[in-house]
Amino acid sequence: MPPAKKRTRTYDPARTRAAVLAQLGNVREAVAGLTPGQLALPTRLGEWTVRELVAHIGTALTAIGRSLALPEPPRQDAVLLDWPFAASANSSAIDDFTRRAAEQHPDLGLYLADIERDLVEQLDTHPWTRLLQTNAGALPLADYLVTRAVELVVHTDDLNAAVPGLAVAVDRQALAATTRLLADALAVRAPGGATEVRVPPYAVVQCVEGPRHTRGTPPNVVETDPLTWIRLATGRLTWKEAVEAAQVSASGERADLGALLPLMS
């Protein structure tokens, strides 16, 4: 796992809370209208059906309550940028837990509504500084909530891809947080200043070893839109596919990010 930056971008906890609840609401409303046939559709996540994908969205959020139920860690030993590189470390356990959740909650709309109610109560009860034990280490609740925004945005996109005609809206603030965190993770994986990666309107980062750009037009530039960047960073789309489909522009000898992606999956 790459060492995380010592300085991590800050996120406003109140705005993150609003974004997570808004995106959860978007998903909950969409799921309530899915038919049994749609819930049985395959997804791009291995053998998971839409039902299991939705169950996983729920378990990603109940992780907050499960962590709050444990003793508080004595000190913070991780930063937010450690999380993307640790997110898939327990993929087998995540798969088992997700399948059990899908079996135990046949009414997924009710399941997400219960999660939404519990989440509001948890966020009203605990301070943002409360430490949680996560798969990346001990993080403050405020930081861990940013990772839940990422989970929601990534899996909302998975849901839209799986169900023809479905277009679950993505909250702007949740999309911004996800884009920025994954852009910063790229800068951690490939530190340097030779290449400028632009994901307007949310993020610009410098990365890749080589001559550092200081003035004028950078010699190595990558630019794409937020959802394409998120798909690249999470392995939903390959670099080659994105370039061939003109979903990303890359200019300069150090602008090929194919070997650095995905950052998480």
BAPALUM-595901 format. One record per residue (C-alpha): residue number from 1; chain; x, y, z. Coordinates in steps of 0.2 Angstrom, whole numbers, plus 2048, in hexadecimal, padded with zeros to 3 digits. Layout:
<pts>
sekol / fike / xx / yy / zz
NUM / A / X / Y / Z
...
</pts>
This chain:
<pts>
sekol / fike / xx / yy / zz
1 / A / 800 / 800 / 800
2 / A / 807 / 811 / 7FB
3 / A / 80B / 81C / 80A
4 / A / 7FE / 82A / 80C
5 / A / 801 / 83C / 80B
6 / A / 804 / 844 / 81C
7 / A / 7F9 / 853 / 816
8 / A / 7E7 / 84D / 811
9 / A / 7DA / 858 / 809
10 / A / 7CD / 85D / 816
11 / A / 7BA / 85A / 813
12 / A / 7AC / 863 / 81C
13 / A / 7A3 / 856 / 827
14 / A / 792 / 85F / 826
15 / A / 793 / 85F / 813
16 / A / 799 / 84D / 813
17 / A / 78B / 848 / 81E
18 / A / 77E / 850 / 812
19 / A / 786 / 848 / 803
20 / A / 786 / 837 / 80A
21 / A / 774 / 838 / 810
22 / A / 76E / 840 / 7FF
23 / A / 777 / 832 / 7F5
24 / A / 770 / 825 / 801
25 / A / 75E / 82C / 7FE
26 / A / 761 / 82C / 7EB
27 / A / 766 / 819 / 7EC
28 / A / 758 / 815 / 7F8
29 / A / 74A / 81D / 7ED
30 / A / 751 / 814 / 7DD
31 / A / 752 / 803 / 7E6
32 / A / 740 / 804 / 7EC
33 / A / 73A / 804 / 7DA
34 / A / 745 / 7F5 / 7D4
35 / A / 73C / 7E6 / 7CE
36 / A / 741 / 7D4 / 7D3
37 / A / 747 / 7D2 / 7C2
38 / A / 752 / 7E1 / 7C3
39 / A / 759 / 7DC / 7D4
40 / A / 75E / 7CC / 7CC
41 / A / 768 / 7D4 / 7BE
42 / A / 77B / 7D2 / 7BD
43 / A / 787 / 7E0 / 7C2
44 / A / 799 / 7E3 / 7BD
45 / A / 79F / 7DE / 7CE
46 / A / 7A3 / 7CC / 7CB
47 / A / 794 / 7C0 / 7D0
48 / A / 78A / 7CD / 7D9
49 / A / 779 / 7D1 / 7D3
50 / A / 770 / 7E1 / 7D6
51 / A / 769 / 7DB / 7E6
52 / A / 77A / 7D7 / 7ED
53 / A / 780 / 7E8 / 7E7
54 / A / 773 / 7F1 / 7F0
55 / A / 776 / 7E6 / 7FF
56 / A / 788 / 7EB / 7FE
57 / A / 784 / 7FE / 7FE
58 / A / 77A / 7FB / 80E
59 / A / 788 / 7F2 / 816
60 / A / 795 / 7FF / 811
61 / A / 78A / 80B / 81C
62 / A / 786 / 800 / 82A
63 / A / 799 / 7FF / 82C
64 / A / 798 / 80F / 835
65 / A / 78D / 808 / 843
66 / A / 797 / 7F8 / 844
67 / A / 7A7 / 803 / 847
68 / A / 79E / 80E / 854
69 / A / 799 / 7FF / 85D
70 / A / 7AB / 7FA / 860
71 / A / 7B6 / 802 / 86D
72 / A / 7BE / 812 / 867
73 / A / 7D0 / 810 / 861
74 / A / 7DC / 819 / 86D
75 / A / 7E4 / 824 / 85F
76 / A / 7E2 / 827 / 84C
77 / A / 7EF / 81D / 842
78 / A / 7E9 / 820 / 830
79 / A / 7E4 / 82E / 825
80 / A / 7D6 / 82F / 818
81 / A / 7E2 / 82C / 80A
82 / A / 7E6 / 81B / 811
83 / A / 7D5 / 815 / 80E
84 / A / 7D4 / 813 / 7FB
85 / A / 7E3 / 807 / 7FB
86 / A / 7DB / 7FC / 809
87 / A / 7C9 / 7FC / 803
88 / A / 7CA / 7EB / 7FA
89 / A / 7D5 / 7E2 / 807
90 / A / 7C7 / 7D8 / 80E
91 / A / 7BE / 7D4 / 7FE
92 / A / 7B9 / 7C2 / 803
93 / A / 7B2 / 7C7 / 813
94 / A / 7A9 / 7D6 / 80B
95 / A / 7A1 / 7C9 / 7FE
96 / A / 79B / 7BE / 80C
97 / A / 794 / 7CC / 816
98 / A / 78B / 7D3 / 807
99 / A / 783 / 7C3 / 802
100 / A / 77D / 7C0 / 814
101 / A / 775 / 7D1 / 814
102 / A / 76D / 7CE / 803
103 / A / 765 / 7BE / 80A
104 / A / 760 / 7C6 / 81B
105 / A / 757 / 7D6 / 813
106 / A / 74B / 7D1 / 805
107 / A / 743 / 7E2 / 806
108 / A / 753 / 7ED / 801
109 / A / 749 / 7FD / 801
110 / A / 744 / 7FB / 813
111 / A / 756 / 7F5 / 817
112 / A / 75D / 805 / 810
113 / A / 750 / 810 / 819
114 / A / 755 / 808 / 829
115 / A / 767 / 80B / 826
116 / A / 763 / 81D / 822
117 / A / 75A / 820 / 832
118 / A / 768 / 817 / 83C
119 / A / 775 / 821 / 833
120 / A / 76D / 832 / 837
121 / A / 76C / 82D / 84A
122 / A / 77E / 828 / 84A
123 / A / 784 / 838 / 842
124 / A / 779 / 842 / 84E
125 / A / 780 / 839 / 85D
126 / A / 793 / 838 / 85A
127 / A / 7A0 / 846 / 857
128 / A / 7A9 / 847 / 847
129 / A / 7BA / 844 / 851
130 / A / 7B4 / 833 / 857
131 / A / 7C1 / 826 / 851
132 / A / 7BB / 816 / 848
133 / A / 7C5 / 806 / 845
134 / A / 7C4 / 804 / 832
135 / A / 7CD / 7F8 / 825
136 / A / 7D9 / 806 / 822
137 / A / 7DC / 80A / 835
138 / A / 7D5 / 815 / 842
139 / A / 7CD / 824 / 83A
140 / A / 7C1 / 832 / 840
141 / A / 7AF / 830 / 83C
142 / A / 7B0 / 840 / 831
143 / A / 7BD / 838 / 826
144 / A / 7B5 / 827 / 825
145 / A / 7A5 / 82F / 820
146 / A / 7AE / 835 / 810
147 / A / 7B2 / 823 / 80C
148 / A / 79F / 81F / 80D
149 / A / 79C / 82D / 800
150 / A / 7A8 / 824 / 7F5
151 / A / 7A0 / 813 / 7F7
152 / A / 78F / 81B / 7F3
153 / A / 795 / 824 / 7E4
154 / A / 79E / 815 / 7DD
155 / A / 790 / 809 / 7E0
156 / A / 783 / 815 / 7D9
157 / A / 78C / 815 / 7C9
158 / A / 78D / 802 / 7CA
159 / A / 77A / 801 / 7CD
160 / A / 777 / 80D / 7BE
161 / A / 782 / 802 / 7B3
162 / A / 779 / 7F2 / 7B8
163 / A / 767 / 7F7 / 7B6
164 / A / 762 / 7FD / 7A4
165 / A / 759 / 80E / 7A5
166 / A / 75D / 811 / 7B7
167 / A / 765 / 822 / 7BA
168 / A / 768 / 825 / 7CD
169 / A / 76D / 836 / 7D0
170 / A / 77F / 839 / 7D7
171 / A / 77F / 847 / 7E4
172 / A / 78C / 855 / 7DF
173 / A / 795 / 856 / 7F0
174 / A / 796 / 843 / 7F1
175 / A / 79D / 843 / 7DF
176 / A / 7AA / 850 / 7E3
177 / A / 7B0 / 848 / 7F3
178 / A / 7B2 / 837 / 7E9
179 / A / 7BB / 840 / 7DB
180 / A / 7C7 / 849 / 7E6
181 / A / 7CB / 83A / 7F2
182 / A / 7D0 / 82F / 7E3
183 / A / 7D9 / 83D / 7DA
184 / A / 7E4 / 83F / 7EA
185 / A / 7E6 / 82D / 7EB
186 / A / 7EE / 82D / 7DA
187 / A / 7FA / 83A / 7E0
188 / A / 7FF / 82F / 7EF
189 / A / 802 / 820 / 7E3
190 / A / 80C / 82A / 7D7
191 / A / 814 / 839 / 7E0
192 / A / 81C / 846 / 7D5
193 / A / 818 / 855 / 7CB
194 / A / 81A / 850 / 7B9
195 / A / 808 / 84D / 7B5
196 / A / 7F9 / 857 / 7B8
197 / A / 7E9 / 84D / 7BA
198 / A / 7D9 / 858 / 7B8
199 / A / 7C7 / 852 / 7BC
200 / A / 7BD / 862 / 7BA
201 / A / 7B5 / 869 / 7C4
202 / A / 7BA / 860 / 7D3
203 / A / 7CD / 85C / 7D3
204 / A / 7DE / 85F / 7CC
205 / A / 7ED / 856 / 7D3
206 / A / 800 / 855 / 7CE
207 / A / 807 / 843 / 7CD
208 / A / 815 / 838 / 7C5
209 / A / 827 / 83A / 7C7
210 / A / 830 / 846 / 7BB
211 / A / 833 / 858 / 7B8
212 / A / 827 / 862 / 7C2
213 / A / 81D / 86F / 7B8
214 / A / 81C / 880 / 7BF
215 / A / 816 / 88C / 7B2
216 / A / 80C / 88C / 7A2
217 / A / 803 / 87D / 79A
218 / A / 809 / 86D / 7A3
219 / A / 812 / 861 / 797
220 / A / 808 / 852 / 79D
221 / A / 7F6 / 854 / 7A0
222 / A / 7E8 / 847 / 7A3
223 / A / 7D6 / 84D / 7A3
224 / A / 7C5 / 844 / 7A5
225 / A / 7B4 / 846 / 7AD
226 / A / 7B0 / 841 / 7BF
227 / A / 7A7 / 831 / 7BC
228 / A / 7B4 / 82B / 7AF
229 / A / 7C1 / 82E / 7BC
230 / A / 7B8 / 825 / 7C9
231 / A / 7B6 / 816 / 7BD
232 / A / 7C8 / 816 / 7B9
233 / A / 7CE / 818 / 7CB
234 / A / 7C3 / 809 / 7D1
235 / A / 7C6 / 7FD / 7C2
236 / A / 7B5 / 7FF / 7BA
237 / A / 7BD / 806 / 7AA
238 / A / 7CF / 803 / 7A4
239 / A / 7DB / 811 / 79E
240 / A / 7DB / 809 / 78C
241 / A / 7C8 / 809 / 78B
242 / A / 7C6 / 81B / 791
243 / A / 7D4 / 822 / 785
244 / A / 7CC / 818 / 776
245 / A / 7BB / 81F / 77A
246 / A / 7C1 / 830 / 77C
247 / A / 7BB / 831 / 78E
248 / A / 7CC / 837 / 794
249 / A / 7D9 / 842 / 78B
250 / A / 7EC / 83F / 78F
251 / A / 7FA / 849 / 788
252 / A / 80D / 847 / 78B
253 / A / 819 / 839 / 78E
254 / A / 814 / 837 / 7A0
255 / A / 801 / 838 / 79E
256 / A / 7FE / 826 / 79C
257 / A / 7F6 / 821 / 7AD
258 / A / 7F2 / 80F / 7A8
259 / A / 7FF / 807 / 7B3
260 / A / 7F9 / 810 / 7C2
261 / A / 7E7 / 80C / 7C1
262 / A / 7DC / 806 / 7C9
263 / A / 7DF / 80D / 7DA
264 / A / 7D2 / 803 / 7E2
265 / A / 7C5 / 7F6 / 7DD
</pts>
